[in-house]
Amino acid sequence: MEFIFKHTPIAQKRARIGRHGNFYNPQKPDIIKCRMDALSQIGGEEHLIDLESCMSIKMTAYTPYPKLFDSEAIKQNFHNPCPNRPDLDNYLKFYLDALHGVAYADDCMVTQIIAEKIFSPTPHVHIEASPHIGSFIDQMNHFEHQNVIMHERLQKIYEYAVKKIHVGNDKEAWKNIRQWAYEGVLDEIM
């Protein structure tokens, strides 16, 4: 899912204490407005994806140039990283709240975030939300599983080579056998 919010990026502010001592979010109207904008971008269908799956978010906040920048400074900083305030994490918090119930059921479902804040002549926010497929640990487990399979395959080839081909301690022959195992050539023979 892709969302483009065509306004100056909004940063999350601190919660306020009301007259009666209860906390409230002063940006609730802005969050609701962004949520409605996001729903309109996906056609109003709230459940295009499985809201219970883990999500990966990629966000780019295109911030306006400071007023002190002259035309030369703007040319030099065109789409460069923006080190100015507000902080990137505050932008992220605001838009994660705005996409709550649209791209995912809850913020806790977001398991991967890639975010950047850069200068742009047209301030806006671009967000891509997609199911998070596999983590680094999943990839390592897959790699380990592949190594176990390859080890078992080499063991079978070793037994085959000793029994059928009568390969002894010939290092060159074993090197060729390993290479053939990786290439899958020996699967056809065995």
C-alpha positions as a Markdown table, in Angstrom:
| # | Residue | x | y | z |
|---|---|---|---|---|
| 1 | Met | 0.0 | 0.0 | 0.0 |
| 2 | Glu | 1.2 | 3.4 | -0.8 |
| 3 | Phe | 0.2 | 6.7 | 0.8 |
| 4 | Ile | 1.1 | 10.2 | -0.2 |
| 5 | Phe | 0.1 | 13.0 | 2.1 |
| 6 | Lys | 0.4 | 16.3 | 0.2 |
| 7 | His | 1.0 | 18.6 | 3.1 |
| 8 | Thr | 4.0 | 19.8 | 5.1 |
| 9 | Pro | 5.0 | 16.8 | 7.4 |
| 10 | Ile | 3.4 | 16.9 | 10.8 |
| 11 | Ala | 5.3 | 15.9 | 13.9 |
| 12 | Gln | 3.8 | 14.2 | 16.9 |
| 13 | Lys | 3.5 | 16.6 | 19.9 |
| 14 | Arg | 3.4 | 15.7 | 23.6 |
| 15 | Ala | 0.1 | 14.8 | 25.2 |
| 16 | Arg | -1.5 | 17.6 | 27.2 |
| 17 | Ile | -3.3 | 17.7 | 30.6 |
| 18 | Gly | -6.8 | 19.0 | 30.5 |
| 19 | Arg | -8.6 | 21.1 | 33.1 |
| 20 | His | -9.8 | 18.0 | 35.0 |
| 21 | Gly | -6.4 | 16.3 | 35.1 |
| 22 | Asn | -7.0 | 13.9 | 32.2 |
| 23 | Phe | -4.6 | 13.6 | 29.3 |
| 24 | Tyr | -5.6 | 14.3 | 25.7 |
| 25 | Asn | -4.0 | 14.5 | 22.3 |
| 26 | Pro | -4.1 | 18.0 | 20.9 |
| 27 | Gln | -3.5 | 16.6 | 17.4 |
| 28 | Lys | -6.4 | 14.2 | 17.3 |
| 29 | Pro | -8.2 | 16.3 | 14.5 |
| 30 | Asp | -5.0 | 16.2 | 12.4 |
| 31 | Ile | -4.6 | 12.4 | 12.9 |
| 32 | Ile | -8.3 | 11.8 | 11.9 |
| 33 | Lys | -7.9 | 14.0 | 8.8 |
| 34 | Cys | -4.8 | 12.0 | 7.7 |
| 35 | Arg | -6.6 | 8.7 | 8.5 |
| 36 | Met | -9.5 | 9.8 | 6.3 |
| 37 | Asp | -7.0 | 10.9 | 3.6 |
| 38 | Ala | -5.3 | 7.5 | 3.7 |
| 39 | Leu | -8.7 | 5.7 | 3.5 |
| 40 | Ser | -9.7 | 7.8 | 0.5 |
| 41 | Gln | -6.3 | 6.8 | -1.2 |
| 42 | Ile | -7.1 | 3.1 | -0.9 |
| 43 | Gly | -10.7 | 3.6 | -2.0 |
| 44 | Gly | -12.2 | 3.6 | 1.5 |
| 45 | Glu | -11.8 | -0.1 | 1.9 |
| 46 | Glu | -10.3 | -0.5 | 5.3 |
| 47 | His | -9.2 | -4.2 | 5.0 |
| 48 | Leu | -7.3 | -4.5 | 1.7 |
| 49 | Ile | -4.6 | -6.4 | 3.6 |
| 50 | Asp | -4.6 | -8.7 | 6.5 |
| 51 | Leu | -4.7 | -6.3 | 9.5 |
| 52 | Glu | -3.2 | -9.0 | 11.7 |
| 53 | Ser | 0.0 | -9.5 | 9.8 |
| 54 | Cys | 3.3 | -7.9 | 10.7 |
| 55 | Met | 4.0 | -4.8 | 8.7 |
| 56 | Ser | 7.1 | -3.1 | 7.1 |
| 57 | Ile | 6.9 | 0.7 | 6.8 |
| 58 | Lys | 9.0 | 2.8 | 4.6 |
| 59 | Met | 8.5 | 6.6 | 5.2 |
| 60 | Thr | 10.1 | 9.6 | 3.6 |
| 61 | Ala | 9.2 | 13.0 | 5.0 |
| 62 | Tyr | 10.0 | 15.7 | 2.4 |
| 63 | Thr | 10.4 | 18.9 | 4.5 |
| 64 | Pro | 10.4 | 22.5 | 3.4 |
| 65 | Tyr | 13.7 | 24.4 | 3.1 |
| 66 | Pro | 14.4 | 26.8 | 6.0 |
| 67 | Lys | 13.4 | 30.4 | 5.2 |
| 68 | Leu | 17.0 | 31.5 | 5.6 |
| 69 | Phe | 18.0 | 29.4 | 2.6 |
| 70 | Asp | 18.8 | 31.5 | -0.6 |
| 71 | Ser | 18.4 | 30.0 | -4.1 |
| 72 | Glu | 22.1 | 28.8 | -4.0 |
| 73 | Ala | 21.6 | 27.0 | -0.7 |
| 74 | Ile | 18.4 | 25.4 | -2.1 |
| 75 | Lys | 20.3 | 24.1 | -5.2 |
| 76 | Gln | 23.0 | 22.7 | -2.9 |
| 77 | Asn | 20.5 | 20.9 | -0.6 |
| 78 | Phe | 18.1 | 19.6 | -3.2 |
| 79 | His | 16.8 | 16.3 | -1.7 |
| 80 | Asn | 19.6 | 16.2 | 0.8 |
| 81 | Pro | 19.1 | 14.8 | 4.3 |
| 82 | Cys | 17.4 | 17.3 | 6.6 |
| 83 | Pro | 19.1 | 17.7 | 10.0 |
| 84 | Asn | 16.6 | 20.3 | 11.3 |
| 85 | Arg | 13.9 | 19.9 | 13.9 |
| 86 | Pro | 11.3 | 18.4 | 14.4 |
| 87 | Asp | 12.9 | 15.0 | 14.8 |
| 88 | Leu | 12.3 | 12.2 | 12.4 |
| 89 | Asp | 10.9 | 9.9 | 15.1 |
| 90 | Asn | 8.2 | 12.5 | 15.9 |
| 91 | Tyr | 7.1 | 12.5 | 12.3 |
| 92 | Leu | 7.0 | 8.7 | 12.3 |
| 93 | Lys | 4.9 | 8.6 | 15.5 |
| 94 | Phe | 2.3 | 10.9 | 14.0 |
| 95 | Tyr | 1.9 | 9.0 | 10.8 |
| 96 | Leu | 2.0 | 5.6 | 12.5 |
| 97 | Asp | -1.0 | 6.8 | 14.6 |
| 98 | Ala | -2.7 | 8.1 | 11.4 |
| 99 | Leu | -2.4 | 4.7 | 9.7 |
| 100 | His | -3.7 | 2.9 | 12.7 |
| 101 | Gly | -6.7 | 0.8 | 11.5 |
| 102 | Val | -6.0 | 1.5 | 7.9 |
| 103 | Ala | -2.8 | -0.3 | 7.1 |
| 104 | Tyr | -2.5 | -2.3 | 10.3 |
| 105 | Ala | -4.6 | -3.1 | 13.3 |
| 106 | Asp | -2.2 | -1.6 | 15.8 |
| 107 | Asp | 1.2 | 0.1 | 15.9 |
| 108 | Cys | 2.6 | -3.0 | 17.6 |
| 109 | Met | 2.1 | -4.8 | 14.3 |
| 110 | Val | 4.9 | -2.7 | 12.7 |
| 111 | Thr | 8.0 | -4.8 | 12.9 |
| 112 | Gln | 10.3 | -3.0 | 10.4 |
| 113 | Ile | 10.7 | 0.7 | 9.8 |
| 114 | Ile | 12.8 | 2.5 | 7.2 |
| 115 | Ala | 12.5 | 6.3 | 7.5 |
| 116 | Glu | 14.3 | 9.4 | 6.2 |
| 117 | Lys | 13.8 | 13.1 | 6.3 |
| 118 | Ile | 15.0 | 15.2 | 3.3 |
| 119 | Phe | 14.7 | 18.7 | 2.0 |
| 120 | Ser | 12.2 | 19.2 | -0.9 |
| 121 | Pro | 10.7 | 22.2 | -2.8 |
| 122 | Thr | 7.3 | 20.4 | -2.5 |
| 123 | Pro | 6.8 | 19.3 | 1.2 |
| 124 | His | 4.8 | 16.0 | 1.5 |
| 125 | Val | 5.0 | 12.6 | 3.1 |
| 126 | His | 5.4 | 9.3 | 1.2 |
| 127 | Ile | 4.7 | 6.0 | 3.0 |
| 128 | Glu | 4.8 | 2.5 | 1.8 |
| 129 | Ala | 3.2 | -0.2 | 3.9 |
| 130 | Ser | 3.7 | -3.9 | 3.1 |
| 131 | Pro | 3.6 | -7.2 | 4.9 |
| 132 | His | 6.9 | -7.9 | 6.6 |
| 133 | Ile | 8.1 | -11.0 | 4.9 |
| 134 | Gly | 10.9 | -12.7 | 6.9 |
| 135 | Ser | 13.2 | -11.2 | 9.3 |
| 136 | Phe | 17.0 | -11.5 | 9.5 |
| 137 | Ile | 16.5 | -14.5 | 11.9 |
| 138 | Asp | 14.1 | -16.2 | 9.5 |
| 139 | Gln | 16.7 | -15.7 | 6.7 |
| 140 | Met | 19.4 | -17.2 | 8.9 |
| 141 | Asn | 17.2 | -20.1 | 9.8 |
| 142 | His | 16.6 | -20.7 | 6.1 |
| 143 | Phe | 20.3 | -20.5 | 5.4 |
| 144 | Glu | 21.0 | -23.0 | 8.2 |
| 145 | His | 18.3 | -25.3 | 6.9 |
| 146 | Gln | 19.9 | -25.2 | 3.5 |
| 147 | Asn | 23.3 | -26.0 | 5.0 |
| 148 | Val | 21.9 | -29.0 | 6.8 |
| 149 | Ile | 20.4 | -30.2 | 3.5 |
| 150 | Met | 23.7 | -29.7 | 1.7 |
| 151 | His | 25.5 | -31.6 | 4.5 |
| 152 | Glu | 23.1 | -34.5 | 4.2 |
| 153 | Arg | 23.5 | -34.5 | 0.4 |
| 154 | Leu | 27.3 | -34.5 | 0.7 |
| 155 | Gln | 27.1 | -37.4 | 3.2 |
| 156 | Lys | 25.1 | -39.4 | 0.7 |
| 157 | Ile | 27.5 | -38.5 | -2.1 |
| 158 | Tyr | 30.5 | -39.5 | 0.1 |
| 159 | Glu | 28.9 | -42.9 | 0.8 |
| 160 | Tyr | 28.1 | -43.4 | -2.9 |
| 161 | Ala | 31.6 | -42.4 | -3.9 |
| 162 | Val | 33.3 | -44.8 | -1.4 |
| 163 | Lys | 31.1 | -47.7 | -2.3 |
| 164 | Lys | 30.5 | -47.3 | -6.1 |
| 165 | Ile | 33.4 | -45.3 | -7.5 |
| 166 | His | 36.0 | -46.5 | -5.0 |
| 167 | Val | 37.4 | -43.0 | -4.4 |
| 168 | Gly | 40.1 | -43.1 | -1.8 |
| 169 | Asn | 42.2 | -40.2 | -0.6 |
| 170 | Asp | 42.4 | -38.5 | -4.1 |
| 171 | Lys | 41.9 | -34.8 | -3.2 |
| 172 | Glu | 41.1 | -33.7 | -6.8 |
| 173 | Ala | 38.4 | -36.4 | -7.1 |
| 174 | Trp | 36.8 | -35.2 | -3.8 |
| 175 | Lys | 37.0 | -31.6 | -5.0 |
| 176 | Asn | 35.1 | -32.5 | -8.2 |
| 177 | Ile | 32.5 | -34.5 | -6.3 |
| 178 | Arg | 31.8 | -31.5 | -4.0 |
| 179 | Gln | 31.5 | -29.2 | -7.0 |
| 180 | Trp | 29.1 | -31.7 | -8.7 |
| 181 | Ala | 27.1 | -31.9 | -5.5 |
| 182 | Tyr | 26.6 | -28.1 | -5.4 |
| 183 | Glu | 25.7 | -28.0 | -9.1 |
| 184 | Gly | 23.2 | -30.9 | -8.7 |
| 185 | Val | 24.9 | -33.1 | -11.3 |
| 186 | Leu | 25.1 | -36.1 | -8.9 |
| 187 | Asp | 21.4 | -36.1 | -8.1 |
| 188 | Glu | 20.7 | -37.6 | -11.5 |
| 189 | Ile | 23.3 | -40.3 | -11.1 |
| 190 | Met | 22.3 | -41.4 | -7.6 |
